[in-house]
Amino acid sequence: MSGELSPIDKAKFVAAKRAVDFVEDGMRVGLGTGSTAAWMVRCLGELVREDGMQIKGVPTSTRTAELARQVGIEVISLDEAKWLDLTIDGADEFDANLNLIKGGGGALLQEKIVATASDQMIVIADVAKEVAQLGAFPLPVEVIPFGWQTSKALIEETLINLDVLGRDTTLRMNGDAPFVTDEGNYLLDMHLSRIGNVRQLALVINQIPGVVENGLFIDICDVVVIGHGDGKVEVRDINTGTVEEDKIDFLENDNLFADF
């Protein structure tokens, strides 16, 4: 089965597989959204079903909640959990300081709330997600539908005075209609090419009326687990400054591949 996976999917899988080693019995765990996070949820589900691990999962989207229930993870709300031991999630980009761009999957608001309500955030990503400077991936901004075009115009006007290369902002679509988040909001994707000052941008954008939250995750991620297509895994801890390398072998009969 594993031979049918592309190198990028293998990289996502080994990152997810290594990241679940951080999860201990009895933990309350934030469950991210996206293709890499889906591998992590499946890996956790395997631990629950086959090893009897007892955990409570707080999903960051309806899609993740559905998958978690399918694989046997007990799902609770953040209000029920109150605080989490850790959150494991993917990222669209990360830099050397473990600043992130997230929101490509459309769940940045819940992802940021859950991540900041955790003792630790672990990011899982394939090696292609590492960049010298954030901004090549479009930065999502969640806005309320009322007056979204005004919010868009204000964002583009604000960008004139900020250290970015591009200022084009587009409404994310789902077919012929605007993409709608789980909270009923719209997403504006900012095509910036390069972000010179991530802290300044995050603070300024969030002051614009109509903006709910942006996809810059700053000083939130503690550990990044980077997967490679050959099974190599690199674990970087921003707090300790340590870097560990590992190798994960693929099992041809792994149940995780059953749906692929």
C-alpha positions as CSV (number, residue, x, y, z in Angstrom):
1,M,0.0,0.0,0.0
2,S,2.7,2.5,1.0
3,G,4.3,2.1,-2.4
4,E,1.2,3.8,-3.9
5,L,1.8,6.9,-1.9
6,S,3.5,9.9,-3.5
7,P,6.7,11.2,-1.9
8,I,4.8,14.2,-0.5
9,D,2.2,11.9,1.1
10,K,4.9,9.7,2.6
11,A,6.5,12.9,4.0
12,K,3.2,13.9,5.6
13,F,2.6,10.5,7.0
14,V,6.0,10.1,8.7
15,A,5.7,13.6,10.2
16,A,2.3,12.7,11.6
17,K,3.5,9.3,12.8
18,R,6.4,10.8,14.7
19,A,4.3,13.6,16.2
20,V,1.8,11.3,17.9
21,D,4.7,10.1,20.0
22,F,4.2,13.3,22.0
23,V,0.7,12.2,23.0
24,E,0.3,10.4,26.3
25,D,-2.5,8.5,27.8
26,G,-5.2,10.7,29.4
27,M,-4.3,13.8,27.4
28,R,-6.6,16.4,26.0
29,V,-5.4,17.0,22.4
30,G,-6.2,19.6,19.9
31,L,-6.7,18.1,16.5
32,G,-5.7,20.2,13.5
33,T,-7.3,20.5,10.1
34,G,-5.8,19.7,6.6
35,S,-4.2,16.8,4.7
36,T,-1.2,16.4,7.0
37,A,-3.4,16.7,10.2
38,A,-5.7,14.0,8.8
39,W,-2.8,11.6,8.8
40,M,-2.2,12.5,12.4
41,V,-5.8,11.9,13.4
42,R,-5.6,8.4,11.7
43,C,-2.4,7.6,13.6
44,L,-4.0,8.6,16.9
45,G,-7.1,6.6,16.1
46,E,-4.9,3.6,15.6
47,L,-3.4,4.1,19.1
48,V,-6.9,4.3,20.5
49,R,-8.2,1.2,18.8
50,E,-5.2,-1.1,19.0
51,D,-3.3,0.1,22.1
52,G,-6.2,1.3,24.2
53,M,-4.9,4.8,24.6
54,Q,-7.4,7.1,26.3
55,I,-7.5,10.6,25.0
56,K,-10.0,13.4,24.4
57,G,-9.8,15.2,21.1
58,V,-10.8,18.8,20.5
59,P,-11.2,19.2,16.7
60,T,-10.5,22.5,14.8
61,S,-13.2,21.9,12.2
62,T,-16.3,19.9,11.4
63,R,-14.2,17.9,8.9
64,T,-11.7,16.9,11.6
65,A,-14.4,16.1,14.1
66,E,-16.1,13.7,11.7
67,L,-12.8,12.0,10.9
68,A,-11.9,11.7,14.6
69,R,-15.2,10.1,15.4
70,Q,-14.7,7.7,12.5
71,V,-11.4,6.4,13.8
72,G,-12.6,6.1,17.4
73,I,-11.3,9.2,19.1
74,E,-13.6,10.7,21.8
75,V,-14.5,14.2,20.7
76,I,-15.2,17.0,23.1
77,S,-15.5,20.8,22.7
78,L,-12.9,23.3,23.8
79,D,-15.4,24.6,26.4
80,E,-15.6,21.1,27.9
81,A,-11.8,20.6,27.8
82,K,-11.1,24.2,29.1
83,W,-7.4,23.7,28.5
84,L,-5.4,21.3,26.4
85,D,-2.1,19.4,26.9
86,L,-1.1,19.8,23.3
87,T,-2.3,20.6,19.8
88,I,-0.9,18.9,16.7
89,D,-1.6,20.7,13.4
90,G,-0.2,21.3,10.0
91,A,1.1,24.5,8.4
92,D,1.1,26.0,5.0
93,E,4.5,27.7,5.7
94,F,7.0,27.9,8.6
95,D,10.2,29.8,9.0
96,A,13.3,29.3,11.2
97,N,11.6,31.0,14.2
98,L,8.6,28.6,13.8
99,N,6.3,31.4,12.8
100,L,3.6,30.0,10.6
101,I,1.1,30.8,7.9
102,K,-2.0,28.7,8.4
103,G,-5.5,28.7,7.0
104,G,-5.2,27.0,3.6
105,G,-7.8,24.5,4.8
106,G,-10.1,27.3,5.8
107,A,-10.1,26.7,9.6
108,L,-7.6,29.3,10.9
109,L,-9.8,30.8,13.5
110,Q,-10.6,27.6,15.4
111,E,-7.0,26.4,14.8
112,K,-5.6,29.5,16.4
113,I,-8.0,29.4,19.4
114,V,-7.3,25.8,20.1
115,A,-3.5,26.2,19.6
116,T,-3.3,29.1,22.1
117,A,-5.4,27.1,24.6
118,S,-2.7,24.4,24.7
119,D,0.4,23.9,26.8
120,Q,2.3,23.0,23.6
121,M,1.7,23.3,19.9
122,I,3.4,20.7,17.6
123,V,3.4,21.4,13.8
124,I,3.7,18.6,11.3
125,A,4.8,19.4,7.8
126,D,6.6,18.1,4.8
127,V,10.0,19.6,4.1
128,A,8.6,21.8,1.3
129,K,6.7,23.9,3.8
130,E,9.9,25.4,5.2
131,V,10.7,28.9,3.9
132,A,13.4,31.5,4.6
133,Q,10.7,34.2,4.8
134,L,6.9,33.9,5.0
135,G,4.6,35.1,2.3
136,A,4.9,33.0,-0.8
137,F,1.8,31.1,0.4
138,P,-1.3,33.4,0.3
139,L,-2.1,34.7,3.8
140,P,-5.7,34.0,4.7
141,V,-7.7,36.6,6.7
142,E,-11.1,35.7,8.0
143,V,-13.7,38.5,7.7
144,I,-17.4,38.8,8.5
145,P,-19.6,38.7,5.4
146,F,-21.2,42.1,6.1
147,G,-19.2,44.8,4.3
148,W,-16.5,42.3,3.2
149,Q,-15.6,44.4,0.1
150,T,-15.0,47.4,2.4
151,S,-12.8,45.2,4.6
152,K,-10.9,44.1,1.5
153,A,-10.4,47.7,0.3
154,L,-9.1,48.7,3.8
155,I,-6.7,45.8,3.9
156,E,-5.2,46.6,0.5
157,E,-4.9,50.3,1.4
158,T,-3.2,49.4,4.7
159,L,-0.7,47.1,2.9
160,I,0.7,50.2,1.0
161,N,2.5,51.2,4.2
162,L,3.7,47.7,5.2
163,D,6.8,45.7,4.2
164,V,5.3,43.3,1.7
165,L,6.0,42.8,-2.0
166,G,2.4,42.3,-3.2
167,R,-1.0,43.8,-2.2
168,D,-3.5,41.7,-4.3
169,T,-6.3,40.3,-2.1
170,T,-8.9,37.9,-3.4
171,L,-12.1,36.4,-2.0
172,R,-11.8,32.7,-1.6
173,M,-14.4,30.9,-3.6
174,N,-16.1,27.5,-3.3
175,G,-17.3,27.0,-6.9
176,D,-19.4,30.0,-7.8
177,A,-20.1,31.0,-4.2
178,P,-17.8,32.4,-1.5
179,F,-16.1,29.9,0.7
180,V,-17.8,30.0,4.1
181,T,-15.9,29.0,7.3
182,D,-17.4,27.0,10.1
183,E,-18.2,30.3,11.8
184,G,-20.1,31.6,8.8
185,N,-17.4,34.0,7.7
186,Y,-15.5,34.7,4.5
187,L,-11.8,34.3,3.7
188,L,-9.7,36.9,1.9
189,D,-6.4,35.5,0.6
190,M,-3.6,38.1,0.6
191,H,-1.0,37.5,-2.1
192,L,2.0,39.2,-0.5
193,S,5.0,37.2,-2.0
194,R,7.1,38.3,1.0
195,I,6.3,39.5,4.5
196,G,9.1,41.6,5.9
197,N,7.7,42.1,9.4
198,V,5.2,39.4,10.5
199,R,4.4,40.9,13.9
200,Q,3.6,44.3,12.5
201,L,1.4,42.8,9.8
202,A,-0.5,40.6,12.2
203,L,-1.2,43.5,14.6
204,V,-2.2,46.0,11.9
205,I,-4.5,43.7,9.9
206,N,-6.4,42.6,13.0
207,Q,-7.3,46.3,13.7
208,I,-9.3,46.6,10.5
209,P,-13.1,46.6,11.0
210,G,-14.6,43.4,9.8
211,V,-11.4,41.3,10.3
212,V,-11.9,38.4,12.7
213,E,-8.4,36.9,12.6
214,N,-5.5,36.4,10.3
215,G,-3.4,33.3,9.5
216,L,-0.1,34.3,11.0
217,F,0.7,32.2,14.0
218,I,3.5,33.9,15.9
219,D,5.1,32.6,19.1
220,I,2.6,29.8,19.2
221,C,4.4,26.8,17.8
222,D,6.9,25.0,20.1
223,V,8.0,22.0,18.0
224,V,8.0,21.3,14.3
225,V,8.1,17.8,12.9
226,I,9.4,17.7,9.3
227,G,8.8,14.7,7.2
228,H,10.7,13.7,4.1
229,G,9.7,11.4,1.2
230,D,12.3,8.8,2.1
231,G,10.9,8.3,5.7
232,K,13.4,10.6,7.4
233,V,11.9,12.8,10.1
234,E,13.4,15.9,11.8
235,V,12.1,17.3,15.1
236,R,13.0,20.9,16.0
237,D,12.2,22.3,19.4
238,I,12.3,26.1,19.5
239,N,12.4,26.2,23.3
240,T,15.3,23.9,23.8
241,G,17.1,24.6,20.6
242,T,17.5,20.9,19.9
243,V,17.2,19.1,16.6
244,E,16.6,15.3,16.4
245,E,16.5,13.0,13.4
246,D,14.7,9.8,13.0
247,K,13.7,7.3,10.3
248,I,10.3,5.7,10.1
249,D,9.8,2.6,8.0
250,F,6.6,2.0,6.0
251,L,4.5,-1.0,6.7
252,E,2.8,-2.5,3.6
253,N,0.0,-3.8,5.7
254,D,-0.5,-0.6,7.7
255,N,-4.2,-0.1,8.4
256,L,-3.8,3.6,7.9
257,F,-3.5,3.1,4.1
258,A,-6.7,1.1,3.8
259,D,-8.7,4.1,2.4
260,F,-6.1,5.0,-0.2
